């Protein structure tokens, strides 16, 4: 009798284990970039709640497992191994390219598909890993869009460039620089500063001496806010241009009026997309105003879950093949992946800070 009871317990445990479908969400959940990670997670939570309300997938309840990479390239592989050990069947993440690149090697080795909502460095998808995807653009696209805008729309002639020495920040700055030099414009200043630095007085002094009519920063909002504030205090009047790492309300809160006129490349405005209205309304009701990456966390989660449902599998090859060969109807609109795992449509547009808000440049009437 005892053996029978033990056997029943084992069977029940096995059924319980099968009844839970685990998806990893890897991002910074502590530290100065925690807001971005939380936005991504909340977007994914919205998607999972919708799927579970419909009964989950094949009767299995979908569960999100968080992994805090602390925005650290050294911590990201630790998180990846931990998530794999917790039997996740796919990953939404990471945020920073410097985290995604080393972590993706571990996911690929373990045959786990990953979709990043935000990592833009070309190396994320250029290494031939069939199970690595992103629902955002690439820095060789973003840097080109920014540099072209600087030259053709702003007519900038003297451009200074600063980056945070990270895979993302320096990679983006270098793509921006590459387009300038290809078009005959040599930066009047080019330098890097550690991502942990918050005292920019010496750097700003050097930039001022170069007399730029525009300066560019490859980095994240946790540095961008203090950078803008100190630049204004030092009397640097040239406008700042940056990328999608700065577009967060935390930048506006830190920089205050010093952020006014800052230009940034990012994706289209979801508020202008009818396909995004349902998500935006539901998100606002549950969490309040949406952060810029919440909708990308939502789309990434929905895409992964659709692949699992339609293939009837959690196997790497089946999911990767489906993802590479399907058009997805997402909150941001129709989306397809190419054979690298990149999205096929043009992505980047120019935003600007006006009256303390991020608005599309074309709507700003500057």
C-alpha positions as CSV (number, residue, x, y, z in Angstrom):
1,X,0.0,0.0,0.0
2,X,2.8,2.4,0.9
3,X,4.4,1.7,-2.5
4,X,1.1,2.5,-4.3
5,X,0.8,5.8,-2.4
6,X,4.3,6.7,-3.3
7,X,3.7,5.9,-6.9
8,X,0.6,8.0,-7.0
9,X,2.5,10.9,-5.5
10,X,5.2,10.6,-8.1
11,X,2.6,10.6,-10.9
12,X,0.8,13.6,-9.4
13,X,4.1,15.5,-9.2
14,X,4.8,14.6,-12.8
15,X,1.4,15.9,-13.9
16,X,1.9,19.0,-11.9
17,X,5.3,19.7,-13.5
18,X,3.8,19.2,-17.0
19,X,0.9,21.6,-16.2
20,X,3.3,24.6,-15.9
21,X,4.9,26.2,-19.0
22,X,7.9,28.3,-17.9
23,X,9.1,31.3,-19.8
24,X,12.1,33.3,-18.7
25,X,12.2,37.1,-18.6
26,X,15.8,38.3,-18.3
27,X,16.6,42.0,-17.8
28,X,17.9,44.4,-15.2
29,X,15.4,44.4,-12.2
30,X,17.7,46.1,-9.8
31,X,20.1,49.1,-10.2
32,X,19.7,52.2,-12.2
33,X,18.2,50.5,-15.2
34,X,15.6,48.5,-13.2
35,X,12.7,50.6,-14.7
36,X,13.4,49.3,-18.2
37,X,13.4,45.7,-16.9
38,X,10.2,46.2,-15.1
39,X,8.5,47.7,-18.2
40,X,9.6,44.7,-20.3
41,X,8.3,42.3,-17.6
42,X,5.0,44.0,-17.2
43,X,4.5,43.9,-21.0
44,X,5.2,40.1,-20.9
45,X,2.9,39.7,-17.9
46,X,0.0,41.3,-19.9
47,X,0.5,38.8,-22.7
48,X,0.7,35.8,-20.3
49,X,-2.4,36.9,-18.4
50,X,-4.3,37.0,-21.7
51,X,-3.1,33.5,-22.7
52,X,-3.9,32.0,-19.3
53,X,-7.4,33.6,-19.3
54,X,-8.0,31.6,-22.5
55,X,-6.8,28.4,-20.8
56,X,-3.1,28.6,-21.3
57,X,-1.5,26.3,-23.9
58,X,-2.7,22.7,-24.2
59,X,-4.1,23.1,-20.7
60,X,-0.7,24.2,-19.3
61,X,-0.5,27.4,-17.2
62,X,2.1,29.8,-18.4
63,X,4.5,31.1,-15.7
64,X,7.1,33.8,-16.1
65,X,10.4,33.2,-14.3
66,X,12.5,36.4,-13.7
67,X,16.2,36.6,-14.1
68,X,17.9,39.8,-12.9
69,X,21.1,40.4,-15.0
70,X,21.7,43.7,-13.3
71,X,22.6,45.1,-16.7
72,X,26.0,43.3,-16.2
73,X,27.6,41.3,-19.0
74,X,29.2,39.2,-16.3
75,X,25.9,38.5,-14.5
76,X,23.9,37.7,-17.7
77,X,25.5,34.2,-18.3
78,X,24.8,33.4,-14.7
79,X,21.2,34.3,-15.1
80,X,21.0,32.3,-18.4
81,X,22.3,29.2,-16.7
82,X,19.9,29.7,-13.7
83,X,16.9,30.1,-16.0
84,X,17.9,27.0,-18.0
85,X,18.2,25.1,-14.7
86,X,14.6,26.1,-13.9
87,X,13.4,24.4,-17.1
88,X,12.3,27.4,-19.1
89,X,11.2,26.7,-22.7
90,X,12.0,30.1,-24.0
91,X,13.3,33.5,-23.0
92,X,12.2,37.1,-23.4
93,X,15.3,39.2,-23.0
94,X,17.8,40.6,-22.3
95,X,17.7,44.4,-22.5
96,X,21.4,45.4,-22.9
97,X,23.2,44.1,-25.9
98,X,26.3,43.5,-23.7
99,X,24.1,41.0,-21.7
100,X,22.2,39.5,-24.6
101,X,25.4,38.5,-26.6
102,X,27.0,36.3,-23.9
103,X,23.7,35.0,-22.6
104,X,22.5,34.0,-26.1
105,X,25.5,31.6,-26.5
106,X,24.3,29.7,-23.4
107,X,20.7,29.6,-24.6
108,X,21.8,28.4,-28.0
109,X,23.9,25.6,-26.4
110,X,21.0,24.6,-24.3
111,X,18.7,24.7,-27.4
112,X,16.4,27.4,-25.9
113,X,14.8,30.0,-28.1
114,X,15.2,33.7,-27.1
115,X,13.5,36.9,-28.3
116,X,15.0,40.2,-27.1
117,X,12.7,43.2,-27.0
118,X,15.5,45.7,-27.0
119,X,19.1,44.6,-27.8
120,X,20.2,46.4,-31.0
121,X,23.9,45.5,-31.5
122,X,24.4,43.8,-34.9
123,X,26.3,40.9,-33.2
124,X,23.1,39.7,-31.5
125,X,21.9,38.2,-34.7
126,X,25.0,38.1,-36.9
127,X,26.6,35.0,-35.3
128,X,24.3,32.5,-36.9
129,X,22.3,31.3,-33.9
130,X,19.1,30.1,-35.4
131,X,17.1,30.5,-32.1
132,X,18.0,34.2,-31.4
133,X,15.5,36.8,-32.4
134,X,14.7,40.5,-31.7
135,X,11.6,42.6,-32.2
136,X,13.6,45.8,-32.3
137,X,15.9,47.2,-35.0
138,X,19.7,47.2,-35.3
139,X,22.3,49.8,-34.5
140,X,23.7,49.8,-38.0
141,X,20.2,51.0,-39.0
142,X,19.7,53.3,-36.0
143,X,23.1,54.9,-36.3
144,X,22.6,55.5,-40.0
145,X,19.2,57.1,-39.5
146,X,20.6,59.4,-36.8
147,X,23.6,60.5,-38.8
148,X,21.6,61.0,-42.0
149,X,19.2,63.2,-40.0
150,X,22.1,65.1,-38.5
151,X,23.6,65.9,-41.9
152,X,20.5,66.3,-44.1
153,X,17.8,67.7,-41.8
154,X,19.9,69.6,-39.1
155,X,22.7,70.5,-41.6
156,X,25.2,69.8,-38.8
157,X,28.8,70.3,-39.7
158,X,30.7,70.1,-36.4
159,X,29.7,66.9,-34.5
160,X,31.1,65.6,-31.3
161,X,30.6,61.9,-30.2
162,X,30.6,60.4,-26.8
163,X,29.8,56.8,-25.7
164,X,29.6,54.8,-22.6
165,X,32.2,52.1,-23.6
166,X,29.5,49.4,-23.6
167,X,28.6,47.0,-26.4
168,X,25.5,48.9,-27.1
169,X,26.7,52.5,-26.5
170,X,30.0,52.3,-28.3
171,X,28.5,50.1,-31.0
172,X,25.8,52.7,-31.7
173,X,28.3,55.6,-31.6
174,X,30.6,53.9,-34.0
175,X,27.8,53.2,-36.5
176,X,26.8,56.9,-36.3
177,X,30.5,57.9,-36.8
178,X,30.8,55.5,-39.7
179,X,28.0,57.1,-41.7
180,X,29.4,60.6,-41.0
181,X,32.9,59.7,-42.2
182,X,31.5,57.9,-45.3
183,X,29.8,61.2,-46.2
184,X,32.9,63.3,-45.6
185,X,32.3,64.6,-42.1
186,X,35.0,63.8,-39.5
187,X,33.8,64.2,-35.9
188,X,35.4,67.2,-34.1
189,X,35.5,65.1,-30.9
190,X,35.3,61.3,-30.1
191,X,35.6,59.7,-26.7
192,X,34.3,57.1,-24.3
193,X,33.4,57.3,-20.6
194,X,32.8,54.3,-18.3
195,X,29.1,53.4,-17.9
196,X,29.4,53.9,-14.2
197,X,30.6,57.5,-14.4
198,X,28.3,60.3,-13.3
199,X,30.7,63.3,-13.2
200,X,31.0,64.6,-16.8
201,X,32.5,68.0,-16.1
202,X,35.9,67.4,-17.7
203,X,34.3,65.6,-20.7
204,X,31.8,68.4,-21.2
205,X,34.6,71.0,-21.0
206,X,36.5,69.1,-23.8
207,X,33.4,68.9,-25.9
208,X,32.7,72.6,-25.5
209,X,36.3,73.4,-26.7
210,X,35.6,71.5,-29.9
211,X,32.7,73.9,-30.6
212,X,30.2,71.4,-32.0
213,X,26.8,72.4,-33.5
214,X,25.6,68.9,-32.5
215,X,26.8,66.2,-30.1
216,X,25.9,62.6,-30.0
217,X,25.8,60.2,-27.0
218,X,25.7,56.4,-27.3
219,X,24.5,55.2,-23.9
220,X,21.5,54.7,-21.5
221,X,19.2,57.1,-19.7
222,X,20.8,56.6,-16.2
223,X,23.9,58.5,-17.5
224,X,22.0,60.6,-20.0
225,X,20.1,62.5,-17.4
226,X,23.1,63.7,-15.4
227,X,25.0,64.3,-18.7
228,X,22.3,66.7,-20.0
229,X,22.0,68.5,-16.7
230,X,25.7,69.1,-16.3
231,X,26.0,70.1,-20.0
232,X,23.4,72.8,-19.4
233,X,25.1,74.0,-16.3
234,X,28.4,74.3,-18.2
235,X,26.8,76.3,-21.0
236,X,27.0,73.7,-23.7
237,X,24.2,74.9,-26.0
238,X,24.5,72.5,-28.9
239,X,21.6,70.0,-29.0
240,X,22.2,66.4,-28.0
241,X,21.3,63.5,-30.2
242,X,21.1,59.9,-28.9
243,X,19.5,56.5,-29.5
244,X,16.8,54.3,-28.0
245,X,18.7,53.9,-24.7
246,X,17.7,57.4,-23.6
247,X,14.0,57.3,-24.3
248,X,12.5,56.9,-20.9
249,X,10.7,59.2,-18.5
250,X,13.5,58.7,-16.0
251,X,15.7,60.8,-18.3
252,X,13.2,63.6,-18.1
253,X,12.9,63.4,-14.4
254,X,16.6,63.5,-13.9
255,X,17.5,66.1,-16.5
256,X,14.5,68.3,-16.1
257,X,14.5,71.4,-18.4
258,X,18.0,70.4,-19.6
259,X,16.5,67.6,-21.7
260,X,14.5,70.0,-23.8
261,X,15.4,69.7,-27.5
262,X,17.2,66.4,-27.1
263,X,16.8,64.2,-30.2
264,X,16.5,60.4,-30.1
265,X,16.0,57.6,-32.5
266,X,13.4,55.0,-31.5
267,X,10.5,53.0,-33.0
268,X,7.2,54.4,-34.2
269,X,4.7,55.8,-31.8
270,X,2.4,53.0,-30.6
271,X,-0.3,55.5,-29.8
272,X,-0.6,56.1,-33.6
273,X,-1.1,52.4,-34.3
274,X,-4.7,51.0,-34.1
275,X,-3.3,47.6,-33.4
276,X,-1.7,48.9,-30.1
277,X,-4.8,50.5,-28.6
278,X,-6.1,47.4,-26.8
279,X,-2.7,46.8,-25.2
280,X,-2.1,50.4,-24.3
281,X,-5.6,50.8,-22.7
282,X,-5.2,47.5,-20.7
283,X,-1.7,48.4,-19.6
284,X,-2.7,51.8,-18.4
285,X,-5.6,50.4,-16.4
286,X,-3.3,47.9,-14.7
287,X,0.0,49.6,-14.3
288,X,-0.4,53.3,-15.3
289,X,1.5,55.0,-18.2
290,X,3.5,52.6,-20.3
291,X,7.3,52.7,-20.6
292,X,8.7,52.6,-24.1
293,X,9.7,48.9,-23.9
294,X,6.6,47.5,-22.3
295,X,4.9,46.9,-25.7
296,X,8.0,45.2,-27.0
297,X,8.0,42.8,-24.0
298,X,4.3,42.2,-24.8
299,X,4.9,41.5,-28.5
300,X,7.9,39.3,-27.8
301,X,6.0,37.1,-25.3
302,X,3.0,36.8,-27.7
303,X,5.2,35.8,-30.6
304,X,6.9,33.1,-28.5
305,X,3.7,31.8,-27.1
306,X,2.1,31.7,-30.5
307,X,5.0,29.6,-31.8
308,X,4.6,27.1,-28.9
309,X,0.9,26.8,-29.5
310,X,1.0,26.5,-33.3
311,X,3.8,24.0,-33.4
312,X,2.5,22.0,-30.5
313,X,6.2,21.9,-29.3
314,X,8.7,23.5,-27.1
315,X,11.6,22.0,-29.1
316,X,14.3,24.5,-30.3
317,X,14.2,23.5,-34.0
318,X,10.4,23.5,-34.3
319,X,10.1,26.9,-32.7
320,X,13.0,28.5,-34.6
321,X,11.6,27.2,-37.9
322,X,8.2,28.6,-37.1
323,X,9.5,31.9,-36.0
324,X,11.6,32.3,-39.2
325,X,8.7,31.5,-41.5
326,X,5.6,33.2,-40.0
327,X,4.1,36.7,-40.2
328,X,2.9,37.8,-36.8
329,X,0.1,40.2,-36.1
330,X,1.5,42.2,-33.1
331,X,0.5,45.2,-31.2
332,X,3.1,47.2,-33.2
333,X,1.7,45.8,-36.4
334,X,2.6,43.0,-38.8
335,X,6.1,41.5,-38.1
336,X,8.3,39.0,-39.9
337,X,11.8,37.8,-39.0
338,X,14.5,37.3,-41.7
339,X,16.8,34.3,-41.6
340,X,19.1,36.1,-39.1
341,X,16.3,36.7,-36.6
342,X,16.0,40.4,-37.4
343,X,12.7,42.1,-38.2
344,X,12.3,42.8,-41.9
345,X,10.7,46.2,-41.8
346,X,12.3,49.7,-41.4
347,X,12.1,50.6,-37.8
348,X,13.7,53.9,-36.6
349,X,12.2,57.4,-36.6
350,X,13.3,60.6,-34.9
351,X,11.9,61.7,-31.6
352,X,12.5,65.0,-29.7
353,X,11.9,66.2,-26.1
354,X,9.4,69.1,-26.3
355,X,7.7,70.7,-23.3
356,X,9.0,68.0,-21.1
357,X,7.7,65.1,-23.2
358,X,8.9,62.7,-25.9
359,X,7.2,63.5,-29.2
360,X,7.8,62.5,-32.8
361,X,10.0,65.1,-34.5
362,X,7.6,65.3,-37.4
363,X,4.8,66.4,-34.9
364,X,6.9,68.8,-32.9
365,X,6.6,71.8,-35.3
366,X,10.1,73.0,-34.4
